[in-house]
Protein backbone atom coordinates (compact mmCIF):
# COMPACT_ATOMS: atom_id res chain seq x y z
CA UNK A 1 0.00 0.00 0.00
CA UNK A 2 1.33 3.42 -0.92
CA UNK A 3 0.28 6.43 1.10
CA UNK A 4 0.66 10.12 0.35
CA UNK A 5 1.31 11.08 3.97
CA UNK A 6 2.45 9.54 7.23
CA UNK A 7 -0.89 7.99 8.15
CA UNK A 8 -3.12 5.36 6.60
CA UNK A 9 -5.96 6.79 4.58
CA UNK A 10 -4.22 8.94 1.98
CA UNK A 11 -6.27 12.01 1.13
CA UNK A 12 -9.39 10.78 2.88
CA UNK A 13 -9.92 12.33 6.28
CA UNK A 14 -12.92 12.09 8.55
CA UNK A 15 -14.10 15.46 9.80
CA UNK A 16 -15.70 15.50 13.24
CA UNK A 17 -16.53 19.20 12.98
CA UNK A 18 -20.14 18.27 13.66
CA UNK A 19 -20.15 15.60 16.41
CA UNK A 20 -23.49 14.21 15.24
CA UNK A 21 -22.29 13.95 11.62
CA UNK A 22 -18.96 12.39 10.73
CA UNK A 23 -18.00 13.38 7.20
CA UNK A 24 -15.32 11.77 5.03
CA UNK A 25 -13.45 14.41 3.03
CA UNK A 26 -11.16 13.94 0.05
CA UNK A 27 -12.58 10.80 -1.55
CA UNK A 28 -13.28 11.37 -5.21
CA UNK A 29 -12.90 8.11 -7.13
CA UNK A 30 -15.70 5.61 -7.66
CA UNK A 31 -14.05 2.29 -8.48
CA UNK A 32 -16.37 0.48 -10.87
CA UNK A 33 -19.51 2.40 -11.72
CA UNK A 34 -21.84 -0.55 -12.33
CA UNK A 35 -23.62 -1.90 -9.30
CA UNK A 36 -22.10 0.48 -6.77
CA UNK A 37 -24.44 2.67 -4.70
CA UNK A 38 -21.91 5.51 -4.94
CA UNK A 39 -22.72 5.95 -8.62
CA UNK A 40 -26.42 6.46 -7.84
CA UNK A 41 -25.53 8.82 -5.01
CA UNK A 42 -23.21 10.86 -7.23
CA UNK A 43 -25.88 11.03 -9.93
CA UNK A 44 -28.54 12.09 -7.41
CA UNK A 45 -26.54 15.22 -6.56
CA UNK A 46 -25.56 15.75 -10.20
CA UNK A 47 -21.87 15.26 -9.47
CA UNK A 48 -19.73 15.29 -12.58
CA UNK A 49 -18.31 11.85 -13.38
CA UNK A 50 -15.35 11.37 -15.72
CA UNK A 51 -13.88 8.04 -16.81
CA UNK A 52 -10.35 7.36 -15.60
CA UNK A 53 -7.75 7.13 -18.35
CA UNK A 54 -4.65 5.15 -17.49
CA UNK A 55 -2.91 5.54 -20.84
CA UNK A 56 -1.75 9.07 -20.04
CA UNK A 57 -0.79 8.61 -16.38
CA UNK A 58 2.45 10.06 -15.05
CA UNK A 59 4.15 7.99 -12.33
CA UNK A 60 6.51 9.66 -9.87
CA UNK A 61 9.34 8.28 -7.75
CA UNK A 62 9.76 8.87 -4.00
CA UNK A 63 11.52 12.18 -4.71
CA UNK A 64 8.68 13.52 -6.83
CA UNK A 65 10.45 13.03 -10.15
CA UNK A 66 8.57 11.48 -13.07
CA UNK A 67 9.66 7.94 -13.90
CA UNK A 68 11.12 7.44 -17.34
CA UNK A 69 9.05 5.39 -19.78
CA UNK A 70 10.95 2.13 -19.19
CA UNK A 71 10.73 2.36 -15.39
CA UNK A 72 7.01 3.16 -15.58
CA UNK A 73 6.50 0.17 -17.89
CA UNK A 74 8.40 -2.11 -15.48
CA UNK A 75 6.25 -0.87 -12.61
CA UNK A 76 3.09 -1.50 -14.65
CA UNK A 77 4.25 -5.06 -15.36
CA UNK A 78 4.76 -5.65 -11.63
CA UNK A 79 1.29 -4.23 -10.91
CA UNK A 80 -0.27 -6.53 -13.50
CA UNK A 81 1.51 -9.56 -12.01
CA UNK A 82 0.31 -8.60 -8.54
CA UNK A 83 -3.29 -8.20 -9.70
CA UNK A 84 -3.10 -11.53 -11.55
CA UNK A 85 -1.87 -13.28 -8.40
CA UNK A 86 -4.57 -11.62 -6.29
CA UNK A 87 -7.19 -12.77 -8.80
CA UNK A 88 -5.82 -16.32 -8.69
CA UNK A 89 -5.86 -16.30 -4.89
CA UNK A 90 -9.42 -14.97 -4.87
CA UNK A 91 -10.51 -17.62 -7.37
CA UNK A 92 -9.16 -20.31 -5.01
CA UNK A 93 -10.70 -18.68 -1.92
CA UNK A 94 -13.25 -15.88 -2.44
CA UNK A 95 -12.72 -14.71 1.15
CA UNK A 96 -8.99 -14.03 0.67
CA UNK A 97 -9.48 -10.31 -0.01
CA UNK A 98 -11.93 -9.80 2.84
CA UNK A 99 -9.13 -9.68 5.40
N, CA and C atoms as a LAMMPS dump frame, in Angstrom:
ITEM: TIMESTEP
0
ITEM: NUMBER OF ATOMS
297
ITEM: BOX BOUNDS ff ff ff
-5.0000000000000000e+02 5.0000000000000000e+02
-5.0000000000000000e+02 5.0000000000000000e+02
-5.0000000000000000e+02 5.0000000000000000e+02
ITEM: ATOMS id mol type element x y z
1 1 1 N 0.848 -1.162 0
2 1 2 C 0 0 0
3 1 3 C 0.899 1.232 0
4 2 1 N 0.589 2.161 -0.862
5 2 2 C 1.325 3.421 -0.917
6 2 3 C 0.449 4.514 -0.335
7 3 1 N 1.017 5.333 0.495
8 3 2 C 0.279 6.434 1.103
9 3 3 C 0.954 7.756 0.78
10 4 1 N 0.146 8.795 0.685
11 4 2 C 0.655 10.122 0.348
12 4 3 C 1.154 10.881 1.576
13 5 1 N 0.851 10.395 2.749
14 5 2 C 1.314 11.076 3.966
15 5 3 C 1.651 10.022 5.016
16 6 1 N 1.94 10.457 6.214
17 6 2 C 2.453 9.541 7.235
18 6 3 C 1.367 8.822 8.033
19 7 1 N 0.178 8.73 7.489
20 7 2 C -0.885 7.989 8.154
21 7 3 C -1.681 7.223 7.11
22 8 1 N -2.284 6.13 7.522
23 8 2 C -3.118 5.356 6.601
24 8 3 C -4.349 6.174 6.24
25 9 1 N -4.749 6.084 5.004
26 9 2 C -5.959 6.787 4.58
27 9 3 C -5.74 7.751 3.44
28 10 1 N -4.487 8.043 3.107
29 10 2 C -4.218 8.94 1.98
30 10 3 C -4.898 10.283 2.137
31 11 1 N -5.629 10.698 1.101
32 11 2 C -6.271 12.011 1.127
33 11 3 C -7.565 12.017 1.916
34 12 1 N -8.102 10.829 2.189
35 12 2 C -9.39 10.78 2.875
36 12 3 C -9.187 11.051 4.359
37 13 1 N -9.944 11.999 4.854
38 13 2 C -9.922 12.329 6.282
39 13 3 C -11.361 12.429 6.769
40 14 1 N -11.595 11.973 7.971
41 14 2 C -12.924 12.09 8.547
42 14 3 C -12.975 13.35 9.395
43 15 1 N -13.902 14.231 9.041
44 15 2 C -14.103 15.46 9.802
45 15 3 C -15.101 15.181 10.92
46 16 1 N -14.759 15.597 12.121
47 16 2 C -15.701 15.504 13.237
48 16 3 C -16.112 16.903 13.682
49 17 1 N -16.129 17.821 12.705
50 17 2 C -16.525 19.203 12.975
51 17 3 C -17.923 19.254 13.597
52 18 1 N -18.812 18.398 13.101
53 18 2 C -20.139 18.267 13.664
54 18 3 C -20.205 16.916 14.354
55 19 1 N -20.207 16.877 15.687
56 19 2 C -20.152 15.601 16.414
57 19 3 C -21.241 14.607 16.005
58 20 1 N -22.402 15.112 15.619
59 20 2 C -23.49 14.212 15.237
60 20 3 C -23.4 13.762 13.774
61 21 1 N -22.423 14.296 13.028
62 21 2 C -22.293 13.945 11.618
63 21 3 C -20.819 13.827 11.254
64 22 1 N -20.327 12.599 11.194
65 22 2 C -18.96 12.387 10.728
66 22 3 C -18.977 12.448 9.209
67 23 1 N -18.016 13.158 8.636
68 23 2 C -18 13.377 7.199
69 23 3 C -16.628 13.042 6.643
70 24 1 N -16.583 12.113 5.68
71 24 2 C -15.322 11.77 5.025
72 24 3 C -15.035 12.79 3.934
73 25 1 N -13.859 13.396 3.991
74 25 2 C -13.446 14.411 3.031
75 25 3 C -12.327 13.863 2.163
76 26 1 N -12.287 14.266 0.916
77 26 2 C -11.163 13.944 0.054
78 26 3 C -11.382 12.798 -0.907
79 27 1 N -12.341 11.923 -0.634
80 27 2 C -12.581 10.803 -1.549
81 27 3 C -13.211 11.331 -2.826
82 28 1 N -12.714 10.855 -3.968
83 28 2 C -13.277 11.374 -5.211
84 28 3 C -13.292 10.351 -6.335
85 29 1 N -12.98 9.105 -6.065
86 29 2 C -12.898 8.108 -7.127
87 29 3 C -13.868 6.979 -6.834
88 30 1 N -14.787 6.742 -7.769
89 30 2 C -15.695 5.606 -7.661
90 30 3 C -15.077 4.485 -8.476
91 31 1 N -14.701 3.416 -7.813
92 31 2 C -14.051 2.291 -8.482
93 31 3 C -15.121 1.329 -8.982
94 32 1 N -15.324 1.316 -10.288
95 32 2 C -16.368 0.476 -10.866
96 32 3 C -17.714 1.143 -10.724
97 33 1 N -18.282 1.619 -11.811
98 33 2 C -19.511 2.403 -11.718
99 33 3 C -20.77 1.551 -11.792
100 34 1 N -20.663 0.313 -12.221
101 34 2 C -21.844 -0.548 -12.329
102 34 3 C -22.066 -1.292 -11.022
103 35 1 N -23.264 -1.149 -10.485
104 35 2 C -23.623 -1.901 -9.299
105 35 3 C -23.161 -1.294 -7.986
106 36 1 N -22.515 -0.143 -8.016
107 36 2 C -22.096 0.484 -6.766
108 36 3 C -23.086 1.58 -6.379
109 37 1 N -23.494 1.633 -5.118
110 37 2 C -24.435 2.674 -4.701
111 37 3 C -23.843 4.078 -4.799
112 38 1 N -22.515 4.183 -4.833
113 38 2 C -21.91 5.511 -4.937
114 38 3 C -22.224 6.177 -6.266
115 39 1 N -22.373 5.386 -7.326
116 39 2 C -22.722 5.954 -8.621
117 39 3 C -24.099 6.602 -8.552
118 40 1 N -25.064 5.897 -7.979
119 40 2 C -26.416 6.455 -7.839
120 40 3 C -26.403 7.701 -6.971
121 41 1 N -25.624 7.657 -5.893
122 41 2 C -25.53 8.816 -5.008
123 41 3 C -24.926 10.009 -5.741
124 42 1 N -23.841 9.78 -6.473
125 42 2 C -23.209 10.862 -7.234
126 42 3 C -24.177 11.436 -8.257
127 43 1 N -24.915 10.565 -8.934
128 43 2 C -25.883 11.026 -9.929
129 43 3 C -27.01 11.818 -9.276
130 44 1 N -27.424 11.414 -8.075
131 44 2 C -28.54 12.093 -7.41
132 44 3 C -28.209 13.535 -7.038
133 45 1 N -26.928 13.83 -6.857
134 45 2 C -26.537 15.216 -6.562
135 45 3 C -25.901 15.886 -7.778
136 46 1 N -26.059 15.242 -8.925
137 46 2 C -25.564 15.749 -10.204
138 46 3 C -24.056 16.023 -10.182
139 47 1 N -23.331 15.143 -9.493
140 47 2 C -21.87 15.259 -9.466
141 47 3 C -21.33 14.874 -10.837
142 48 1 N -20.337 15.596 -11.287
143 48 2 C -19.727 15.291 -12.578
144 48 3 C -18.895 14.022 -12.439
145 49 1 N -19.105 13.072 -13.355
146 49 2 C -18.312 11.847 -13.376
147 49 3 C -17.514 11.809 -14.671
148 50 1 N -16.243 11.45 -14.566
149 50 2 C -15.347 11.366 -15.717
150 50 3 C -14.629 10.026 -15.647
151 51 1 N -14.57 9.331 -16.766
152 51 2 C -13.881 8.039 -16.807
153 51 3 C -12.385 8.233 -16.588
154 52 1 N -11.786 7.315 -15.848
155 52 2 C -10.348 7.359 -15.604
156 52 3 C -9.613 6.834 -16.826
157 53 1 N -8.606 7.569 -17.243
158 53 2 C -7.75 7.126 -18.353
159 53 3 C -6.38 6.805 -17.782
160 54 1 N -5.947 5.573 -17.997
161 54 2 C -4.649 5.153 -17.491
162 54 3 C -3.544 5.308 -18.524
163 55 1 N -3.919 5.493 -19.784
164 55 2 C -2.91 5.543 -20.837
165 55 3 C -2.079 6.819 -20.823
166 56 1 N -2.518 7.828 -20.094
167 56 2 C -1.75 9.073 -20.043
168 56 3 C -1.286 9.408 -18.623
169 57 1 N -1.194 8.388 -17.767
170 57 2 C -0.786 8.607 -16.378
171 57 3 C 0.707 8.923 -16.292
172 58 1 N 1.051 9.765 -15.342
173 58 2 C 2.452 10.059 -15.048
174 58 3 C 2.744 9.462 -13.676
175 59 1 N 3.78 8.644 -13.587
176 59 2 C 4.15 7.988 -12.335
177 59 3 C 5.403 8.661 -11.798
178 60 1 N 5.403 8.949 -10.492
179 60 2 C 6.509 9.663 -9.866
180 60 3 C 7.26 8.757 -8.899
181 61 1 N 8.549 9.031 -8.724
182 61 2 C 9.337 8.285 -7.749
183 61 3 C 9.195 8.93 -6.376
184 62 1 N 9.884 8.382 -5.377
185 62 2 C 9.76 8.874 -4.002
186 62 3 C 10.244 10.308 -3.834
187 63 1 N 11.03 10.797 -4.779
188 63 2 C 11.521 12.176 -4.706
189 63 3 C 10.664 13.15 -5.502
190 64 1 N 9.57 12.661 -6.072
191 64 2 C 8.679 13.523 -6.827
192 64 3 C 9.072 13.722 -8.275
193 65 1 N 10.021 12.923 -8.758
194 65 2 C 10.448 13.03 -10.153
195 65 3 C 9.683 12.022 -11.006
196 66 1 N 9.269 12.424 -12.206
197 66 2 C 8.566 11.477 -13.074
198 66 3 C 9.475 10.31 -13.458
199 67 1 N 8.906 9.104 -13.448
200 67 2 C 9.664 7.936 -13.895
201 67 3 C 9.826 8.007 -15.408
202 68 1 N 10.963 7.51 -15.884
203 68 2 C 11.117 7.44 -17.337
204 68 3 C 10.203 6.335 -17.858
205 69 1 N 10.017 6.301 -19.163
206 69 2 C 9.052 5.39 -19.777
207 69 3 C 9.338 3.927 -19.448
208 70 1 N 10.608 3.523 -19.466
209 70 2 C 10.955 2.126 -19.185
210 70 3 C 10.659 1.759 -17.73
211 71 1 N 10.996 2.634 -16.803
212 71 2 C 10.734 2.361 -15.386
213 71 3 C 9.229 2.287 -15.128
214 72 1 N 8.469 3.179 -15.745
215 72 2 C 7.013 3.159 -15.582
216 72 3 C 6.43 1.871 -16.16
217 73 1 N 6.962 1.423 -17.285
218 73 2 C 6.499 0.174 -17.894
219 73 3 C 6.827 -1.018 -16.998
220 74 1 N 8.023 -1.031 -16.412
221 74 2 C 8.4 -2.105 -15.482
222 74 3 C 7.461 -2.137 -14.281
223 75 1 N 7.151 -0.967 -13.752
224 75 2 C 6.246 -0.871 -12.614
225 75 3 C 4.854 -1.374 -12.991
226 76 1 N 4.393 -1.026 -14.179
227 76 2 C 3.089 -1.497 -14.646
228 76 3 C 3.074 -3.017 -14.777
229 77 1 N 4.16 -3.602 -15.255
230 77 2 C 4.246 -5.064 -15.358
231 77 3 C 4.158 -5.721 -13.985
232 78 1 N 4.821 -5.13 -13.004
233 78 2 C 4.76 -5.653 -11.631
234 78 3 C 3.336 -5.551 -11.101
235 79 1 N 2.68 -4.422 -11.355
236 79 2 C 1.294 -4.229 -10.906
237 79 3 C 0.377 -5.283 -11.53
238 80 1 N 0.551 -5.527 -12.823
239 80 2 C -0.273 -6.53 -13.501
240 80 3 C -0.045 -7.921 -12.913
241 81 1 N 1.21 -8.259 -12.619
242 81 2 C 1.512 -9.56 -12.011
243 81 3 C 0.858 -9.678 -10.638
244 82 1 N 0.926 -8.61 -9.86
245 82 2 C 0.315 -8.604 -8.535
246 82 3 C -1.195 -8.8 -8.639
247 83 1 N -1.844 -8.065 -9.533
248 83 2 C -3.288 -8.198 -9.695
249 83 3 C -3.658 -9.598 -10.175
250 84 1 N -2.848 -10.167 -11.083
251 84 2 C -3.1 -11.531 -11.55
252 84 3 C -3.021 -12.522 -10.393
253 85 1 N -2.02 -12.366 -9.541
254 85 2 C -1.87 -13.277 -8.396
255 85 3 C -3.005 -13.099 -7.388
256 86 1 N -3.43 -11.853 -7.183
257 86 2 C -4.566 -11.618 -6.295
258 86 3 C -5.827 -12.267 -6.851
259 87 1 N -6.028 -12.15 -8.154
260 87 2 C -7.192 -12.766 -8.799
261 87 3 C -7.138 -14.282 -8.647
262 88 1 N -5.96 -14.874 -8.853
263 88 2 C -5.815 -16.323 -8.695
264 88 3 C -6.118 -16.748 -7.26
265 89 1 N -5.612 -15.981 -6.302
266 89 2 C -5.863 -16.297 -4.892
267 89 3 C -7.347 -16.171 -4.575
268 90 1 N -7.988 -15.151 -5.123
269 90 2 C -9.417 -14.968 -4.868
270 90 3 C -10.239 -16.071 -5.534
271 91 1 N -9.811 -16.523 -6.709
272 91 2 C -10.515 -17.623 -7.374
273 91 3 C -10.451 -18.896 -6.535
274 92 1 N -9.316 -19.122 -5.868
275 92 2 C -9.162 -20.306 -5.009
276 92 3 C -9.971 -20.163 -3.729
277 93 1 N -10 -18.946 -3.18
278 93 2 C -10.701 -18.685 -1.922
279 93 3 C -11.312 -17.288 -1.991
280 94 1 N -12.617 -17.188 -2.282
281 94 2 C -13.253 -15.88 -2.438
282 94 3 C -13.136 -14.967 -1.22
283 95 1 N -12.843 -15.517 -0.057
284 95 2 C -12.725 -14.705 1.154
285 95 3 C -11.338 -14.103 1.336
286 96 1 N -10.387 -14.429 0.465
287 96 2 C -8.994 -14.029 0.669
288 96 3 C -8.818 -12.511 0.724
289 97 1 N -9.622 -11.767 -0.006
290 97 2 C -9.478 -10.311 -0.015
291 97 3 C -10.35 -9.623 1.022
292 98 1 N -11.074 -10.387 1.817
293 98 2 C -11.927 -9.797 2.844
294 98 3 C -11.21 -9.612 4.171
295 99 1 N -9.918 -9.9 4.192
296 99 2 C -9.133 -9.675 5.398
297 99 3 C -9.292 -10.76 6.372
